[in-house]
Amino acid sequence: MPQDKPFDTVVDPDVSNPLHQDEYTPESDVLQVSPRNRNRISFSFINIHAEDIRLTGAELAGAPSRLEPDIFRNCISLTECELADGLNSISDRMFFGCKTLQKIRIPADVKTIGERAFYECHLLQSAEFPDGIESIGDNAFYDTSLSHIDLPASVKHIGKIAFGWWYLYGPKEHKIVFHGDIEDLDGIGMPWKDMVFPPDSRFKRLDDGTLVNSVTRRLLEAPKDTAGVYTVPESIHSIASRAFAGSIFDRIVVPGTVTRFEDGAFSACRAREIVLPDNMERVVDRMFELCSTPVITIPPGVKEIGERAFCNCFNVKKVVLPDGLERIGKEAFRGCHFREIDIPPSVKEIANDAFYYSAVNQYMQEHYSHLMTPSTPVEESQDSNSGNASSSIEEQ
């Protein structure tokens, strides 16, 4: 850490933004800020090239309780920052884009970390979370190098992709340890296998490796590297998005106790067969996107195929649609390579782009145009050359 330089920048309470990029851009210096007589300060260090910034409460009977968003945004040479006790939040985008920041001390009084607070701090390897912190915002630590995250029992909310996409810069091994129960971890942005929960948590790993939320009776993740037959436990009421991503079972059986499938439930699934419950009424959006199950049979009660339900299922050879089906949604079969499909006479509506870039698109456009709903002008312009790939289908 560089030694302190003989300057002390004082924030005048009457000046909302005393520091500007063209006024103060020291190279490889320590910038020490001592705010006076105010509990909320607003100033900007955007693009300042200081290696070390220290925010102190040297001339306050307590440090400022809040700093404005973006205050240290894109400080491209900043490697370490000390924040004095007294702050109760890390504001939105506070250290956004500080690509060389390696260490941060989060003050003991901080309750919330805002959205994108440390977004793309690629070299950030160390962050200690104090007891008492309650909320971590969306994308807060997106694209950092944190490898071990220890969250105290006080944490009750973690936003979407809060710790996501660090794999490009960070180490290969990651772990996040929870010391208390937390209600919702949807979209946290890291694999379930990297999470460690306390014994009394609602998140439980069953003997076969299935991860469930025991309170909501939700299947979060099925085993990945197991063959054979897998039957969803009858205690389960819903299947989470991507719960079967990467699964290689010979057969998956979903009982009728499952009444809810979340978008993308079987996305990227590699099972050889999937048996769905007869009480199913809708194929949800992206339900089988990127799935490689050879033949998928839709139950007889299904009335609607959702958007992108089978999008880019390159290895699916056949989808069996039930009598009684009424609607096929946008891009439902986009990019599919199968060369024949039977459309039940019950179908009343097909999105115009439902079969774009698929092997049967031309056939569908020629024979079912009377059922097709038009796309928006933007979509049509984007897909005007959407591939009327030749089809071997003969008119049914």
Secondary structure, DSSP 8 states (H G I E B T S, - for coil): -----S--B---TT-S----TTT---SS-EEEE---S-SEE----TT---SEEEE--TTSSS--SEE-TTTTTT-TT--EEEE-TT--EE-TTTTTT-TT--EEE--TT--EE-TTTTTT-TT--EEE--TT--EE-TTTTTT----EEEE-TT--EE-TTTT---TTTS-S--EEEESS--S--TT-SS-GGGEE--TTSSEEE-TTS-EEETTTTEEEE--SS--SEEE--TT--EE-TTTTTT---SEEE--TT--EE-TTTTTT---S-EE--TT--EE-TTTTTT---SEEE--TT--EE-TTTTTT-TT--EEE--TT--EE-TTTTTT---S-----TT--EEETTTTTTSTTHHHHHHHSGGGEE---HHHHHHTTT-----------
